[in-house]
Amino acid sequence: MLSEELLTEEEVKRLVKHATNLRDKALILTLYESGCRIGELLSLR
């Protein structure tokens, strides 16, 4: 993956700020902090 394809910390903060509910904010932050893929996160129980 190229560095220009990655979100910056500021972009992630903007995504969280504009998320409409707590679930979405948690999903965005968990993906960013863990570095896992969406499919990996959604398969967790």
SULZI-V676720 format. One record per pair of residues at least 4 apart in sequence whose ideal C-beta (glycine too) atoms are under 8 Angstrom apart, sorted by the first residue. I is the first residue (numbers start at 1). J is the second residue. Records with the same first field share a line. If there is no record, write none. Layout:
I: J + J
This chain:
1: 5 + 6
2: 6
7: 11 + 12 + 15 + 32
8: 12
9: 13
10: 14
11: 15
12: 16 + 28 + 29 + 32
13: 17
14: 18
15: 19 + 28
16: 25 + 28 + 29
19: 24 + 25 + 28
20: 24
21: 25
22: 26
23: 27
24: 28
25: 29
26: 30
27: 31 + 41
28: 32
29: 33
30: 34 + 36 + 41
31: 35 + 36 + 38 + 41
34: 41
36: 40 + 41
37: 41
38: 42
39: 43
40: 44
